[in-house]
Each structure stands twice: as C-alpha cells, then as structure tokens.
Amino acid sequence: MPSQSTRASRQLTAARLFAVTALCLVPVSTAGTNIACGLFAACLLLAPEFWRGLPLLPRHGASLAALLLLGALIISVSYTVAPHHEAWGWVGKYRKLLLLPLAVIAFKDSGWAPAVRYALFGTLTLIVVLSTSNYLGLTQIGPAYLAHEPETHAWVFKNRIAAGMFGVLLFYLAADMALRARERRVQWASAAVAALSLINVLVMLQGRTGQVIALPFVLLVALRCIQGQRKRSPGRAMAMASVLVVGAGVLLGIAFTMHGGRLLEVRDEVRQYEHSNAVTSSGLRLEFYRKSLLLIAQRPLAGFGAAGLGTEFEQMTRGKTEAAGQMTYNPHNEYLLMAVQLGAVGLLLFLNLLLQIARGAARLDGPSRHLLLAWLAIFTAGCLANSLLLDFAEGHMMMLLGGILLGCGYRGAKSPAAPIPN
C-alpha cells in the first residue's frame, strides 16, 4: 500500500480497503455495496484517526455541503405532507450522503488515489467485457437473461441507464490513460478499452442517457488528442481526432438505424403522449416534469418535505387515466425532485454540493482530477433525466468516488493542496 508519513492504524487501513471494495462493487452488486459500506463505516468509527479528523469536516467544502443537504432533508420531516414513516424511509435513501465526509476523513492526505483509479478501471473494464460477451451470445451472465429479451442481454449487472453512464466514465478514464501513457503497449491497450466501452454504450446497451452524454466526451477526447500532439506531430493529432469523431459518428448511425434502437423513438414517444396521452418513456417524463413544476410554484421556498412529491402526485393523478394518471415518487429529474421536496433552499444546497465537489476536484492531481470531473459531469447531466442522487448505483458512485479522491488530496488547513499542472 502507499507509504505515508504517519503509519495508519489497522482500523483505518481496513476502513480504506472496505471503501475501495464498496466503490468497485457499486456497478456490480447492491447487496455487496451495502455490506462493504457498513464495514467501512464500522472500521472507520473504531479508528483513532477518525475522531482526530472529525473537526476538519466544517472546513472541507464538499463534506459540509453533503451534511447540509442531508440535514435539510431530515428537518423537512417536521413539515412534510407525507406520512412520517414514509418520509423517514425516503430520507434513508439519501444516507449515502454521509459516505462523502466519511471517505474524506478516511483517505485524508493518503496516497491511495492511483490504487483507487486502477481498481475502478479494472472493475469497469471487466463489466464491459462481460457485457460485450453477453451481447455476442458467448455468455449468459446477469439477471437480464431471465427476461428473455435480446435488448437486455448486454446489461449484465445494472440497467441500461446506470451501465451506460458507467460505460461513458470508463471511455474517458481509458482515453485519459492512453493519452498519458508513455509506453506504446499501454497506449494501445487503453485505447482498445476506450473503443470497446464506446461501442458498448452507443450500440449494445441502447441507453439513451449514456448515448447522449457520450458525444461531448468524444469531442473532449478529440480535442485533448489535438492539444497533446499538436507540437510533436500536428498531422498525427488531427488524424487521431478525426478517426475518433468519425468512428463515433458511425457508431451513432448504427445506433439510430439498428433494430431496437431507442434514440429515434423519442420523437414518436413525445408525439404519442401529446396526441393521445399515451404511456411512453419520454412522455411520462414530460408529464412528471409538468406536475413537478406546478408543485414547485405552490411551495417555492421550502417545498413539501421528504417524500412529499409522492403524496401530492397521488392527489394529482386521482381519477385520471393513461400518462396523466401514472403515479410516481420519482420524477426522473434530481433537480426537480429536490425543488419539490425542499424548495429553492434544497435545490441550492444540491447545486452547492455539485459545485463544492467540482472545486475540490480542480485541486487534485491530473488523473484524479480528470476522473472525478468526468463522473461529476456525467452525474450532473444525467440528473436532468434521472434522479441520480436518489438512485442507488449512481448516487453511491458519486459519494464514494468523490469522497475518496477528495480525501486523498485533502491536507487540512496547515498545508492546503495546490493545483498540480496537467
């Protein structure tokens, strides 16, 4: 393990191992993640370093932001329109917010960041390989095969939304490794993983969220290719960028035209919803957004409290049919969900959390900075069409990855971390 100026206690070392294990289990197993997170918290509470580091939390922007958001959710139980047992159950879904400050303390000023990055890279690569093998019919791994629907075979452990976003993260992580590598074989191996993950996201998984988010990352990698090679070989840089962009365009064309392709269905789904109140994926989102905005207008400051959206939706859908009569507790938009539950206060607290993570990530070393900012960008964009902090896999990935990497770069008030050049 990485050397440190002060030897970590056995409890702290165990806590760190369980935290990294939980991070790697997030894309694989809900039960495994819960167990590993519980063991991480238990070992950390037994570590003397935890109690010595506790006073530092108010000085750490992202940790304080996570605690403030969780505190606001807890306070909202006192005025929620939902039954209290439902409200407390709903608050429990956000307990993952505690993982970020706990991980910051656990990994404070440690040298674990490289090991964490490689562990996550290995896990996501294995998942993409298994997903590709399933898609090609070579294996039958994961619960999706029980549905006997060919379009679900590539999902393996998570559904197309979560798997797609994890695939985009792997694409950028592998591309970043390829751009930084000095050995030719490492460059080619990393580039191959990046290419496979991009094919997996755009063609195999058919998750529209991942497909849309992947495109800006393709352009970003192309720009980095040009920037990194322009002095040594401008022609080669342009060729690499062109191949990447054209390849992504070809994959996107395949995704648009293949049987079961879902990108082209968006227009038809919206049209069916608008003309006949039909229950479609895109139409339901629009219906949920419309109702959420109406609720926000009623209580713009403090909202309806934890789980309040579901209670209000029950009244708004009563006696209605088709899309207008569909009940939900989750509007598939984290920003709207926060605004309905906690009003403008909650929305600002959530945005502050994202901002503080971004500010902390900007002070990390190059590889960690790119990894955390990439997932933050994926998460922030994905929250427009999904409630990702509420969702298990994406929310845990944000809190664990953010807490671990920010902790590794956090040196407290005496020696603040300075920006490290790329």
N, C-alpha and C positions, 0 to 999 in steps of 0.2 A: 504494500500500500504506500501511497505517497508519504514522504517524510515530512515532519512538522517540527517546528522549533520546540514545541511543548508536546510531550507524548500524550495522546488521547487515552482516556480511561477505557477499560474493556466495555463498559456500558455504552459509551459514546460510539466506539467502533462498531458495536453490534447494532446500535440505532442507525448508523450510516449505512451499514450493509442492508438492513431491512428497508430503508428508504429507497435505495437504489433498486432493490428487488421489487418493491412496490411500483416504482416507475416503469420498470421493464414489464411488469405484469399488467399494467393498465390496458395495453392493446390486446391482451390475451384473455384475462380472467377477472371477472368482477369479484368472485369469492376470494381468489388469491390476492387481489389488490387489497381487499378489506382486511384480510388476515395479516398481510405484511405491514399495512399501515398501523394496525393495532399494536403489533410487536415493535414497530418503530417508535410509536408514542410511549409505550411502556418502558422500553430500554432508555429512551431519552429522559424520561422523568426520573429514572434511577441514576442518571449520570450527574456528577457534581458540576460539570461544565454547563449544564442546562440552567441551574439555579444561579450560577455566576453570570451567565449571559442574558438572563431574563430582563434586567434593567435596560439593556440596549435596544429592546424592541421599539419603544416610542421614538427612537432616533432613526429607525430604519423605515423609510417611506412606504415601501410595498407591504411590509409586515403590519404597520399601523393601519394602512388602508384596508387590508383584509379584515383586521379585527373590527374596524369601524363599521364596515358593511355588515359583518355578522352581528355586531351589536345592534345595528338598526333593525335587522330582521327580528332579533329577539324582542326588542322594545315594541315592535309592531304587533306582537301577540296581544299586547294590552288593549289595542283598539281594533283589532281585526274584525271583519264581518263574518269570518268563517268560524266554525266551532273550534274551541281551543285545542282539542286533541288533534284536529286536522292541521291547525296552524303549527303546533309543535312538531308534528310529523314532517311538515313542509320545511320548517327551519332545519330539521335534521338533515335534509338533503343538501344543505349548504354547510354542513360541518366541515366539509373538505377545505373551507377557507382557513381553518386552523393549521392545515398542513404547511402552508407557506411560511408563517412565522416560526413554526417548529423546525422546519428544514433550514431556515436561515440560521437559527441558533446552532443546530446540529453540525452544519457544514461551514460555520464561520471561519474565514481565513484558513481554509484547508486546501489541500492540493488534489482534491478528488475530481475536479472538473474533467480532465481527459478521460479518466476511467468511466465516468458517467456518460460522456458522449459516445465512447466506443461501445459501452454496454447497450445503450439505446439504439445505436446504429446496427449492432448485431441482431437485436431483437426485431426491429422493423424490417431488416433485410430478410430474416428467416420467414417472417409473416408474408412478405411479398412473394418469396419463392414458393411457399405453400399455396398462396392464392393463385399464382400462375399455374402451378401443378394441378390444382383443382380445376381451373378454367380449361386446361388442356385435356382433362379427363384422366390424368395419370394417378391422381389420388382422390380420396373422398373424405377429407378431414373437415371437421366442424359440424355444428348443428344445422347449418343451412341445407345440407343434403336431405334432411328429413322432410323438407317441404317439397322435394321432387320438382323444383322449379329451376331450370337451367341458368336463369339470370342471377340466381343467388349463390351459385356454386363457388364463386370467387370470394365470397365474403369471409370465409374461414371462421374467425372468432367474433368479429364485430360487423354491424350492418354497413351498408354502402356509404352512409354519411360519415361515420367515425373512421372507417377504413380508408375512405377517400382522403380525408384530411390528414390522417397519419401517413398516407402514401405521398402526399404533397410535401410533408415535412421530411420524409426520407429522401425524396427527389432533391430537395435543396441541401440537405445535410450531405448527401453523397456528392452532389455537384461542388459544394464548398470544399470537401475533402479532395476532390480531383483537382480543383484549381489551386489548392495549397500544396499538394504533394510534389516532391522533387524527383522521386523515383518513377520511371515510366510505367512499371507494372502496377504501382499503386494508383497512378492516374487512370490507367485503363480499367482496372478493377472497379474503382469508384465510379467512373463514368458509365460502366456497364450497369451497376446497381441503379444509378440515376435514370438511365434509359429504361430499364425494366420497370422501375416504380412509376415512371411517367406513362408507359404503356398500360400498366395496371390500372392507374387512375382514370385515364381518358377512355380506355376501351373495355377493360374487363369488369371493373366494379360498377360502372354506369351510375355513379353517384353524382348528381348534378352540382351539388355544393363543391365537391372536390374538383370536378371538371372546370368550373368557373374560376375557382381560386388558383388552379394550377397555371392558368395562362399568364397572369402577371409575374409569377415566379419564373416561368420560361423566359420571359423578356428580361427579367432581372439577371438571370444567369448568363444570357446572351450579352448583356451589357458588361457584366463582370469579365467575360471572356475577352471582349474587345479592350477593356481597360487594362487587364492584366498582361495582354500580349502585344499591345499596340507599339511599345518601344522596341521590343525584341523582334517581332515579326507581325507587322500590321496585316499583311495578306493572310497569314495563318489565322489571325484573330478574327478577321471578317469571315473567313471560310468556316471556322468553328461556330461562330454565331449564326451564320446563315443555315448551316446544317441543322442546328438545334431548332431554329424558328420554323424552317420548312418541315422538319420531321414532326414537330408539334402540330403544325397545320395539317399534315397528312393524317396524323392520329385523330385530330379533331374531326376531320372529314369522315373518317371511318366511323367515329362515334356518332356522328349525325345521321349517317346512312345505314348503319348496320341494323339488323333485326333486333327489336327490343331497345333501340336507342331512345333515351329519355329526354335529351335536350330539345328535340323538335316537338315533344309532346306539350311543352309549357304553353305555347300559344293556344293549342286546342283545348287544354285543360282550363285555361282562363276563359276562353270563349264559351265553353260549356257551362261554366259557373255563372257567367254574366247573363247568358241567354235563358238557361233553364234551371238555375240554382242547383246544378249537378254537384255531387260529392266527388271532387277531384283533389289531388295533392296540392296543386298550385292554387286552385280555387278556395280550398279550405284555409290556406294561409292568408289569403286576402280577406276572407270572412273573419278570421280571428284577429287580423290586424285592425279591421274596421271597428269591431266591437271593443278592442283594447283602447283604441283612440277615443271612443265615446266614453269609456270609463275614466280615462286619464283626464278628460275635460271636466268630469264631475268632481273629482278629488285631485287636483293637480299638485298639491303641495306634499301631502303625506301619504296619499294612496289609501287603499282598502285593507292593508295589512297582509301578513303572510297568509298564503292560500286564499286570499280574498278574491282573486280572479276567478277561481273555480266556482265559488259561491255566487258571484254576480253572473257568471255565464249560465248557471242553472236557471236563473230568472229570465235572462235574455233569450234563451232558446226554448223556453216552455211554450208548448203548443205549436211550434214551428217544425217544418219538415226539411228534408234534404240538407244542403250545406248550411242553411240558416238555422237548422235545428240540431246541428252537431255540437255536442258538449265537449269541453276540454278544460284541463287545468294548466295547460302549457300552450301559449300562443305561437310557439316556434319562433320566437324572437326575444333574446335575453334583454334587450333594451326596453322593449315594451313591457315585458314581464316585470322588470324592476320598477318601471314607472307606475304600473298599475298597483303593485304591492306597496311601494314606498314613496311614490310620487316623485317630484323633482329632486327631493333630497336623496332618495335611493338611487336614482339614475346618475346623479352627480357623484355619489360615493362609488358606484360601479365604474364610471368613467375615470375617476381618480385612481382606482385600483389599477386599471389598464395603463394609465399614464405613469404611475409610480414604478410599475414593472418595466416599462419602456425606459424610464430614466435610469433605473438600476442596471438594466441590460446594456445601456450605452457605455457604462464604465467598465464592462468586463473585457477580458482578452478577446482577440479576434474570433476564434472558433466558437467560444461560448456566446459571444455577443450575436453572431450570425444565427446560431441555433435558437437562442431564446427569442430574438426579434422575429425570426421566421415563424415560430409557433405562435407568438403573440399576434402577428399579422393574420395568420390563418384563423386563429381563435376570434379575433376582433371582427373579421369579415364574416366568418361563419355565424356569429351571433345575430347577424341581420336576418338569417333564415332559420335559425335554430336557437334554442335556449341552452347554450353550451356550458355555462357555469352550473346550471341545474343538472344537465346530463352527466352521467357518471364518468364515462371514459374521458371525454374532452375536458371536463372540469378538473378531474384528478390530474390529468397530464399538465394542465396549466399551473396548478398549485404546486405539484411536486417538482416539475422541471424548473419552474420559476424560483421556488424556494431553495432548491439545491444549488443551482447555478449562482443565484444572487448571494447565497450564503458563502459559497466558495470565493466570491470576490469581495466579501464584506469584511473590512478590517476595523470597524468601530470608529470611535471619534478620534483616537490618538493618531491613527495613520490611515486616513481615508484613501480609498482606491482611486488612482489616477487613470485617465483614459490611456489605453495601450494602443499604439498605432496598428493598423491592419497589416 
